[in-house]
Amino acid sequence: MKILDWYILKRYLGTFTMMLVLFIPIGITVNLAEKIDKILENEVPFIEVAYYYLDFTIYFANLLFPIFLFLSVIWFTSKLAMNTEIIAFLSSGVSFYRFLRPYLIGATIVCIGALILAMYLAPQASKGFNEFKYQYLKRGEQTQETSDVYRQINDNEYIYASHFQPKSKSARNFTLEHFEGNELKFKISAANLRYSEEDSLYKLTRVDKRIIGKEEDSIMFMRTLDTILPFEFDELTPESYIAETLNYTELNEFIEKERRRGSGNINRYLVVAYKRWSIPISAFILTIIAVAVASFKRRGGMGVNLAVGITLAFIFIFFDKVFGTMAEQSTFSPLIAVWFPNIVFGVLAVVLLFRAKR
């Protein structure tokens, strides 16, 4: 690479790193000020708090890295413009697209790092972050589905429970239906179900078993029944944040398993999966927008560029949150919801790029 490329690339990566180093401690300080009462009240060990804020650092950086990148590019590009360095580059015969090349190289480096972070490092950090939160900061809050649990547990069997208690490993009004093709072969109903870890058996009380015959059904009643059932109790109602804690391979396998079970949270899991690709890709789009906005001197100086940048950053976050929530809580396509901000800002990037070129 030439001197121009190295000069801008070092500014690109250096300013982005500086932005992370400056804002992550601020995020930790604000979070600690908000949570310190709960931490002291629950007498959380120091080592647990230290691990929590290590996880928080990775979680926070992964969540907001596009915004940090966007503001850092606007910041150092505005400084180049104010010092007339960009005019000097372009006056020397360098085209605007050639000037943009080191920015795209920097965006590629950041994108690769963000992909590794999102696919493998951030899920582990999210697990520790959420486990700490619900163990010490939000004790008693439900993180799993507990009412009207309906699941397909394999190709032939479906279960239902009107009330489900993950902590006590019990359920009320439990039914299991066994199908072969489209025909119901037998159905087991129980007033209560409890899983015993000692002998790995399910203990059912007030049990009705109906075997479907060709001409008539056979019905058996049992006060209690100890049996083996074809499912793992802990997997029936995963925590609401489970998708965030799985690496990309595990997440795809988990989504397929939940799809077969008829989970109502598939859209939520798909939003998490698609964001692992969309957020790193946004590094390119936001870089182009930032360069187009900040590459020329403006009346009002850097303040105007930063104001425009902060406004665009909030619009990006707004689109991301609103459409993500729509997909999670409705039948709106998760793929469209996740990629819509990138599509809109991608079009904006093209428009601004052509204007900047002129």
RADA-V478904 format. One record per residue. N is the residue number from 1. NEAR is the number of other ideal C-beta (glycine too) atoms within 8 Angstrom. Layout:
{{N/NEAR} {N/NEAR}}
This chain:
{{1/6} {2/5} {3/5} {4/10} {5/11} {6/10} {7/9} {8/13} {9/12} {10/8} {11/10} {12/14} {13/11} {14/8} {15/12} {16/14} {17/8} {18/9} {19/13} {20/11} {21/8} {22/8} {23/10} {24/11} {25/8} {26/8} {27/10} {28/12} {29/8} {30/8} {31/10} {32/9} {33/7} {34/6} {35/9} {36/8} {37/6} {38/9} {39/11} {40/8} {41/6} {42/9} {43/5} {44/9} {45/6} {46/6} {47/6} {48/10} {49/10} {50/8} {51/10} {52/11} {53/11} {54/10} {55/15} {56/13} {57/11} {58/12} {59/12} {60/11} {61/12} {62/14} {63/6} {64/9} {65/14} {66/11} {67/10} {68/13} {69/15} {70/16} {71/13} {72/13} {73/17} {74/15} {75/13} {76/11} {77/14} {78/13} {79/9} {80/12} {81/15} {82/9} {83/6} {84/8} {85/8} {86/12} {87/8} {88/8} {89/10} {90/10} {91/6} {92/6} {93/4} {94/8} {95/7} {96/9} {97/7} {98/7} {99/13} {100/11} {101/9} {102/14} {103/13} {104/10} {105/11} {106/14} {107/12} {108/9} {109/9} {110/14} {111/12} {112/9} {113/8} {114/13} {115/11} {116/9} {117/13} {118/12} {119/11} {120/9} {121/11} {122/13} {123/14} {124/11} {125/15} {126/13} {127/11} {128/12} {129/12} {130/12} {131/8} {132/13} {133/9} {134/10} {135/7} {136/10} {137/11} {138/6} {139/8} {140/3} {141/6} {142/4} {143/7} {144/10} {145/7} {146/10} {147/7} {148/6} {149/13} {150/7} {151/12} {152/8} {153/9} {154/7} {155/4} {156/6} {157/12} {158/11} {159/14} {160/11} {161/13} {162/7} {163/9} {164/12} {165/9} {166/10} {167/4} {168/6} {169/9} {170/9} {171/12} {172/10} {173/9} {174/14} {175/11} {176/10} {177/10} {178/10} {179/11} {180/6} {181/4} {182/3} {183/7} {184/8} {185/8} {186/10} {187/11} {188/11} {189/9} {190/13} {191/7} {192/11} {193/12} {194/10} {195/10} {196/10} {197/5} {198/4} {199/5} {200/6} {201/9} {202/11} {203/11} {204/15} {205/10} {206/8} {207/13} {208/10} {209/11} {210/11} {211/10} {212/9} {213/7} {214/2} {215/3} {216/4} {217/7} {218/7} {219/8} {220/7} {221/6} {222/8} {223/6} {224/8} {225/9} {226/9} {227/7} {228/6} {229/6} {230/6} {231/9} {232/5} {233/8} {234/5} {235/6} {236/10} {237/8} {238/8} {239/7} {240/8} {241/9} {242/9} {243/12} {244/11} {245/10} {246/10} {247/9} {248/10} {249/6} {250/9} {251/15} {252/9} {253/8} {254/13} {255/13} {256/8} {257/8} {258/12} {259/9} {260/9} {261/9} {262/9} {263/9} {264/4} {265/9} {266/10} {267/13} {268/10} {269/14} {270/12} {271/14} {272/11} {273/12} {274/12} {275/11} {276/13} {277/8} {278/12} {279/12} {280/13} {281/10} {282/13} {283/14} {284/11} {285/12} {286/14} {287/15} {288/13} {289/14} {290/13} {291/13} {292/12} {293/12} {294/14} {295/12} {296/7} {297/6} {298/7} {299/4} {300/5} {301/10} {302/9} {303/7} {304/10} {305/15} {306/12} {307/8} {308/10} {309/14} {310/9} {311/8} {312/12} {313/11} {314/8} {315/8} {316/15} {317/9} {318/8} {319/11} {320/9} {321/8} {322/8} {323/14} {324/12} {325/8} {326/10} {327/16} {328/10} {329/6} {330/7} {331/3} {332/10} {333/6} {334/12} {335/8} {336/10} {337/13} {338/13} {339/10} {340/10} {341/12} {342/11} {343/8} {344/9} {345/14} {346/9} {347/8} {348/9} {349/12} {350/8} {351/8} {352/12} {353/11} {354/8} {355/8} {356/11} {357/7} {358/4}}
